[in-house]
């Protein structure tokens, strides 16, 4: 657990993320308060900066803030995302226009917990795709009762040409090695809905910023209660779950990521996620 600039070792009292999420069911705020008390008496403390390294067995580094939780994602929740999906679709994208206004949201499985890339790790672009982009998103962290206990920054990597060829190819465009990244921690807080906060994306290639953009979560058409109601309908998450809430920042159609690019996702008051890009 880390607070401000200090990391507290609470692994003896809280051995796994799953165990804590399960313990928070029914009264998340009490569980959060207890976690803060545990941190105060932690036997070991470390400066957070010592973990700011590219993941390697030889150095301390951040792990993704999940263990065995599934990561799911919501699609076409911003008007900009609807527009981009229609632009990329070979058939004009009527399916995206319809889902944007429908009662039922688009929800899809994104990654198993062990697949998720953490802070300063490498996210992947598919070797069989020609149009690859990051999708910066606010990620909600829920316990098994689908109560929101925190948030973090997420990157839902996507191959736009694959999905654009046929919407049924979405699993291939979205689910592959190193296609999902989450921030270096969870900003713990209970919430009935996600906050209205700015999200910024910056992509650097060498010494140059080749794309930057900004949106705000107030532009999401749906609210958390809608997304979670459908996510939990006929499905359970005994270890908890993470939900990416969609992207409102889409680079222009002539832009694609290159290996070696650096992607920075900054969500005000939540987290900043930084990854480099590799071909997978």
Secondary structure by P-SEA (a helix, b strand, c coil): cccccbbbccccccccaaaaaaaacccaaaaaaaaaaaaaacccccccccccccccccbbbbccccccbbbbbcccccaaaaaaaaaacccccaaaaaaaaccccbbbbcccccccccccbbbbbbccccbbbbbbbbbbbbcccccccbbbbbbbcccaaaaaaccccccccccccccccccccccccccccccbbbbbbbbbcccccccccccccccccccaaaaaaaaaccccccccccccccccccccccccccccbbbbbbcccccccccccccc
